[in-house]
Amino acid sequence: MTPEELLKLQQKYFAGECSAEELEQLMNYEDDFQLIDTPWMPEVGDQQQIKQQLLTKLHESMDEPAKRSYRFKYYYAAAAVLILGLFTLIFYATQSNEQLQFQTAKTNQHKDLITPGSNKATLTLSDGTVVNLSDASTGLVSNQGNVTVGKTADGKLVYQVKSTGNQPLIYNTISTPRGGEYQIVLPDGTKVWLNAASSLRFPSAFTGAERKVELTGEAYFEVAKNKNQPFKIDVNQMGIEVLGTHFNVNAYPDEASIKTTLLEGSVKLSSAGIQKLLKPGQQASLGSQSGFNIRQVNVEEAVAWKNGYFIFDNENIQDIMRKVSRWYDVDVVYQGKIDEGNFGGTVSRSNSVEGVLKSLELTGTVHFKTEGRRITVMP
């Protein structure tokens, strides 16, 4: 039903010409349309009082026997139409030079609105089967020999080993797209949070002398302790070895360096024959043409993404926009000479991208233009 058809039905209702079928249409579409950008006008009167007056009048108008049989079923639908009519009058009175616009509540957003990322990923099994975890139902996802894979009600992927014994070593890969994140509990109980545009390859069961996984992108690990079976991560050309600890690894290919930030315990890093031991509160950066650079950092900044925030601590706009691009699944281009100054602040990742960009524009040093899913950064 189009907005125009809905308004025609409203007029027929007030004229007493609606059939039972048309009244049912009104009920079915009561929530399907709402005006865009039409805040309540205080000068019109108290919002709740006016709504109550409308409902009272509607109740009084339905005393005729012919309408009584519809009262319970259609009362709220018709009231919604009355209120919609009031909003229409307010909108025309205050926006006479603009065309009346509608949007469906089913989408509840503009077509071009860029929304934040969400809990979504795919799981690729050893036989090549790809499971869309966003569509997968809660419960059993896969049965792989002595290992079951389940999805919890809160959207977490959990591996459980049913029995020990000689089993073939098979690998699974969990991958998040741009605009996605996901949490997984590995067969040993290790918890992993994957950031957007990341992947983790791991065996369905850890056997042998070590627990080894491969990471691309960014992840936060809470490794289950097992001194007899070290946990190892392959990240590009770097290796990480731990026994049981909490740490974050940022290894996106479009970043200048791999950053490992330690929150708890200790980790040993190795690359090109060089080894370094990290202490809590330290971050190691490994560039393509240099060794490890270790420094004390604010660990909250490194794991802010896991906790639902962006924390910008003296970062340039290019660093910031790479994070924005991955989380909101947008393309970023630059126009003109951009100020090289750095930014600082905290922004919720649940904000729309417009909210993040407006926060950055408050500095007066940078501006943005959004066209579809493309953001242009300008001075």
Residue pairs with C-beta under 8 A, 6 or more apart in sequence:
1 25
1 29
1 32
3 33
3 100
3 102
6 26
6 29
6 33
6 81
6 84
7 85
7 88
9 18
9 22
9 25
9 26
9 81
10 26
10 81
10 84
10 85
12 18
12 22
13 22
13 23
13 26
13 78
13 81
18 26
20 70
23 70
23 73
23 74
23 77
23 78
24 73
24 74
26 74
26 77
26 78
26 81
27 73
27 74
27 76
27 77
28 77
30 76
30 77
30 80
30 81
31 80
31 105
32 104
32 105
32 106
33 84
33 102
33 103
33 104
33 105
34 102
34 103
34 105
35 87
35 88
35 91
35 100
35 101
35 102
36 101
36 102
36 103
36 110
38 87
38 90
38 91
38 95
40 47
40 90
41 90
41 94
44 50
44 90
50 86
51 83
54 79
54 82
54 83
54 86
55 79
55 82
57 82
58 75
58 78
58 79
58 82
59 75
61 67
62 68
62 70
62 71
62 75
88 100
91 100
92 100
103 109
103 110
109 115
112 370
112 372
113 352
114 328
114 329
114 330
114 352
114 353
114 354
114 370
114 373
115 328
115 352
115 353
116 179
116 327
116 328
116 349
116 350
116 351
116 352
116 353
117 178
117 179
117 180
117 181
117 196
117 327
117 328
117 329
117 349
118 179
118 180
118 181
119 134
119 155
119 180
119 181
119 182
120 133
120 134
120 176
120 177
120 179
120 180
120 181
120 182
121 133
121 134
121 157
121 174
121 175
121 176
121 177
121 180
121 181
121 182
121 194
122 130
122 131
122 132
122 133
122 174
122 175
122 177
123 130
123 131
123 133
123 141
123 142
123 149
123 157
123 172
123 173
123 174
124 130
124 131
124 172
124 173
124 174
124 175
125 131
125 142
125 144
125 172
126 144
126 170
126 171
126 172
126 204
131 141
131 142
133 141
133 151
133 155
133 157
133 174
133 182
136 151
137 151
138 151
138 152
138 153
139 150
139 151
140 148
140 149
140 150
141 149
141 150
141 151
141 157
142 148
142 149
143 149
144 170
144 172
144 204
145 167
145 168
145 170
145 204
145 205
146 161
146 162
146 163
146 164
146 165
146 167
146 205
147 159
147 160
147 161
147 162
147 167
147 187
147 204
147 205
148 159
148 160
148 162
149 157
149 158
149 159
149 160
149 172
149 204
150 157
150 158
150 160
151 157
151 158
152 158
155 182
155 183
156 183
156 184
156 185
157 174
157 182
157 183
157 184
157 185
158 184
158 185
159 184
159 185
159 186
159 187
159 204
159 205
160 187
161 187
161 205
167 205
167 207
169 203
169 205
169 207
170 203
170 204
171 201
171 202
171 203
171 204
172 201
172 202
172 203
172 204
173 199
173 200
173 201
173 202
174 182
174 184
174 194
174 199
174 200
174 202
175 198
175 199
175 200
176 182
176 194
176 195
176 196
176 197
176 198
176 199
176 217
177 196
177 197
177 329
178 196
178 197
178 325
178 326
178 327
178 329
179 196
179 326
179 327
179 328
179 329
180 196
180 197
181 193
181 194
181 195
181 196
181 305
182 193
182 194
183 191
183 192
183 193
183 194
184 191
184 192
184 194
184 200
185 191
185 192
186 192
186 202
186 206
186 211
186 213
186 224
187 203
187 204
187 205
187 206
188 206
188 211
188 224
188 226
188 229
188 231
189 224
190 211
190 221
190 222
190 223
190 224
190 231
191 221
191 222
192 200
192 219
192 220
192 221
192 222
193 219
193 220
193 306
194 200
194 217
194 218
194 219
195 217
195 218
195 219
195 220
195 305
195 306
195 326
196 217
196 218
196 326
196 327
196 329
197 217
197 252
197 326
198 215
198 216
198 217
198 218
198 219
198 252
199 215
199 216
199 217
200 213
200 214
200 215
200 219
201 213
201 214
201 215
202 213
202 214
203 212
206 229
208 229
209 229
209 230
210 229
210 230
210 231
210 232
211 226
211 229
211 230
211 231
211 232
212 231
212 232
212 233
212 234
213 231
213 232
213 233
213 234
214 233
214 234
214 235
215 233
215 234
215 235
215 249
215 251
216 235
216 236
216 251
216 252
216 253
217 251
217 252
218 248
218 249
218 250
218 251
218 252
218 305
219 248
219 249
220 246
220 247
220 248
220 249
220 303
220 306
221 231
221 233
221 242
221 245
221 246
221 247
221 248
221 249
222 246
223 231
223 242
223 243
223 244
223 245
223 246
223 265
224 231
224 244
225 243
225 244
226 243
226 244
227 243
227 244
230 241
230 242
230 243
231 241
231 242
231 243
231 244
232 239
232 240
232 241
232 242
233 239
233 240
233 241
233 249
235 249
235 251
235 258
236 251
236 258
237 271
237 272
238 251
238 258
238 260
238 269
238 270
238 271
238 286
239 269
239 270
239 271
240 247
240 249
240 260
240 267
240 268
240 269
241 267
241 268
241 270
242 265
242 266
242 267
242 268
243 265
244 265
245 262
245 263
245 264
245 265
245 266
245 267
246 262
246 263
246 264
246 265
247 260
247 261
247 262
247 263
247 264
247 265
247 267
247 278
248 259
248 260
248 261
248 263
248 299
248 302
248 303
248 306
249 258
249 259
249 260
249 261
250 258
250 259
250 260
250 261
250 302
251 258
251 259
252 322
252 326
254 322
255 322
256 287
256 288
257 285
257 286
257 287
257 288
257 293
258 285
258 286
259 283
259 284
259 285
259 286
259 302
260 267
260 269
260 278
260 283
260 284
260 286
261 282
261 283
261 297
261 299
261 302
261 303
262 278
262 279
262 280
262 281
262 282
262 283
262 299
263 280
263 281
263 299
263 303
264 280
265 280
266 277
266 278
266 279
266 280
267 277
267 278
268 275
268 276
268 277
268 278
269 275
269 276
269 277
269 278
269 284
269 286
269 292
270 276
271 286
271 291
271 292
272 291
274 291
274 292
276 284
276 292
276 294
278 284
278 294
280 299
281 296
281 297
281 299
282 294
282 295
282 296
282 297
283 294
283 295
283 296
283 297
283 299
283 302
284 292
284 293
284 294
285 292
285 293
285 294
285 295
286 292
286 293
287 293
298 311
298 313
300 307
300 311
301 311
301 313
304 310
304 311
304 346
305 323
305 327
305 349
308 348
308 349
308 350
309 346
309 347
309 348
309 349
310 320
310 323
310 324
310 346
310 347
310 348
310 349
310 356
311 345
311 346
312 320
312 343
312 344
312 345
312 346
312 347
313 344
314 342
314 343
314 344
315 342
315 343
315 344
316 340
316 341
316 342
316 343
317 338
317 339
317 343
317 360
317 366
317 377
320 343
320 360
321 332
321 375
321 377
322 332
324 330
324 332
324 353
324 356
324 357
324 375
325 331
325 332
325 375
327 349
328 353
329 373
330 353
330 373
330 374
330 375
331 373
331 374
331 375
332 374
332 375
332 376
332 377
333 374
333 375
333 376
333 377
334 376
334 377
334 378
335 376
335 377
335 378
336 378
336 379
337 379
338 366
338 377
338 378
338 379
339 365
339 366
339 379
341 363
341 365
343 360
343 363
345 359
347 355
347 356
347 359
353 370
353 375
354 370
357 368
357 370
357 375
360 366
360 368
361 367
361 368
365 379
366 377
366 378
366 379
367 377
367 378
367 379
368 375
368 376
368 377
368 378
369 375
369 376
369 378
370 376
